[in-house]
Amino acid sequence: MTLSIGLDLTSADAVEESLRIFGARYLERVYTERERRDCRSDTGRLAARFAAKEAAMKALRREDEPIPWTSIGVCADGAGRPSLELTGPAAALARRRGVSELSVSLTHEGPFAAAVVVASLRETT
């Protein structure tokens, strides 16, 4: 099994600024309906999810493939543990890359949010 890791650091202030300037248009372009509902405009949580989307694209080894932000969603289970849900182009890219599993870790504190995504890739022979 091969691992591919993506890491991203995001400014919560930048997310707050995007919300101020673009409002609902920004939220709908970047975040899934579930993410918008779960975060309720909490800029720290939104920034962590943005970082997770960026980290996922890195772990998926995205090149020039157009991947809509909303095709990567961050979900949380009943205990609050995050996971990634890929749909559409992001799911197709994961299949092409041989991804068998994705793990994500999020954090946010003050003006910063970060995420690490680890993709387990099937060995190709």
N, C-alpha and C positions, 0 to 999 in steps of 0.2 A: 504494500500500500504506500502510495506517495502522498505527501501533504503539501498543500499550497496555502500560504498565509497572506492575509491582507490586513493592513492596519491603517486607521485614519484618525486624525485629530481635527475637530471642527470647533469653530468659534460659536458659542451660543449667542454672542452679540450679533454675529452676521445673520443668524437665523432670525433673531428678533428684528433686525433691520429689514430683512426680506418680508417678514410678516407685516411690518409697519408700512412698507411701500406697496406691496402687492396683495396683501391680505389673503382672501379666500383663493384667489387665482394661484398663489404660491403653494398654499396647502394642498389644493387639488392636483397640481402638477407634480408635486414631489412625494406626497404621502398617501398611503392607501386610506380607504374609508375607516378601516379598523384602527389604523395608527392615529388618525385625526380624532377619533372617538376616545381612544385610550389616553392620548396626551392632552387633550383639551387646551391647546395653545400653550402648554408648559414648554418654554423655550429650551430648557435643559434636556428634557426628555426628547423633544423634537430634534435637537442637535445630535443627541446620541444615536437616534435612528438614522439621521442623515449620514453620520459617520459610518454606521453599519452598512448602509447602501454602498458607500464609496469603498469600504473595506471588502465587501462581497464582490464588487466588480474586480478588485485587485486579486482576490483569491481565485476568482473564476478565470483569471488571466485574459480579461477582456482586451481586445485589440481595437479595431475600428467598428466593431459591432454596435449598432444603435440599441441601447438598452434603456427603456423608459424607467424613470425612478420608481414608478408605481408597480413595476413588475418584480420589485424586491420589497417584501414587507417584513416588518419585525412584529412578532407576536410574543405574548407572554402566557405561560401556563398559570394555573391557579396559585402556585407558589411564587410567581413573579419571574421565573426563569425565562430568559428570552430565547427565541428561536427565529429562524428565517423561513419565510415562505416565498418560493419563487414561482412566478407565473409567466406565461407568454414568452417573450424573447429571452428573459433571464433563465427560465427553466430550459429552454431550447439550448442556450449556451452551456448550461451545466451538463446537459446530456452529451453534447458534442465533446466536452472536456473530460467526460467520464467521471463526473462527481457522484460519489455514492452517499456522502453525508456532509452536512455543513454544521458547524458549531459557531456560536457568536457570544461574545462577552462585551457588555456595554458599561460605561461609567460616565458620570458628569458631575462636575464640581465647579461652582462659580462660572467664569466665562468660557470654560472648556468642556468638551465632550469627546470621548474617544470610543473606538470599537475595534475589536480584533475578530476576524473571521478565519476559521480554519476549514479548508475543504479537503476531504479525503478523496483521493483520485484512484480509480481502479487502474491497475497496471495494464498496459497494452503490450502485446507481444507481436 
